[in-house]
Structures are given as C-alpha cells and as structure tokens.
Amino acid sequence: MSPIDDIWILLLSLAVVAGFLWLLWRAAARARRRGIGVSMMGPFDQMFRPTAAESHLEIQVQQEHKKPIGSPEDL
C-alpha cells in the first residue's frame, strides 16, 4: 500500500467516528427536547455522574409526594 492509501483509510476512519459521535449528540438533543432524556441517558448518568442521578431520583420522589390526595367525601 502506498502512503496515499493509508491517508485515505485514516480519513475514512475519522469520518466514521465523527459521524457516530454526531449521531449520539443528535439523539441526546432529541431526547432532551422530548423529555425522555432521563430514561435514555439515565444509565450513563449513574455511571459517570452518580450524584446527579441521585439528585434526579430525589426530585422525582418529592414530585410524587406533592400530588394531592383526594378526600373520602369526593367519592
């Protein structure tokens, strides 16, 4: 193989990696817009930012406690 062929292989490899990273970035942006980022990115948060994942769980628990409980008279 000539050095030119090696350069093309390198450029093609870099393009594939860049394309994959771009797809991941687009998927994360779309998930954030739709509000499904937690379910999609949750496992990665737990691995790389455990305190953020714990905080998110605590916020969910607090939101669930804020739901009003109906009185027996409403039935």
N, C-alpha and C positions, 0 to 999 in steps of 0.2 A: 504494500500500500504506500502511496505517496503521502507526503505531509499535507497536501491539499485535502485528500480524503479524510485524514484524521481531523482536520479542522471542521469539515462538514459534519462528521459524526459528533464532535463536541458541540457544535452549534445546534444540531438537531436534538441532542440530549438536553441541552439547556432550555430549548424551546418547549420540550415536553414537560420538564419540571416547572417552568414558568406557567405553562398552561394549566397544569394540575393545581398549582398554588392559586391561580386566578379563579379556577372553579370553586375551590374551597372558600375563598374570600367572598365570591358571589353567593354561595349557599349560606354563609353566615350572615351576610347582609340581608338576604331574603328572609331568613328565619327571624332575625330581629324585627324586621318590618311587620311580619305576620304574627309576632308574639309567640312563636314556637321555638324560640332560641333556647329556652331552658331545657326542653325535652331533647333537643338535638345536641346542644353543647354541654349539657349537664355533666355527663361523664368526664369530659375534658376539664371542666371547672373543678370537679372533685379531685382530679389527678394533679393539676398544675396550680390551682388556687383553692385549697381546701377551706380557707377562711371565708372566701366569697360564697362558696357552696353552702357552708353552714349558715351564713347570714341570710341567704336566699330562703333556706328552709325555715328559719325563724320568722321571716316576713310572711311566708305562706301560712304558718301556724297562727300568727297574730291576725291575719286577714280572715281566717276561718272562724276565729273566736268573735269577730266583730259582727257576724251575721246575726240578725235579730231572731230571737226565739218567739214563736207565736204563743199567745196565752191560750189556756183552755177555753176561754169564753169566745174566742174567734171561731172555734169549730162549730 
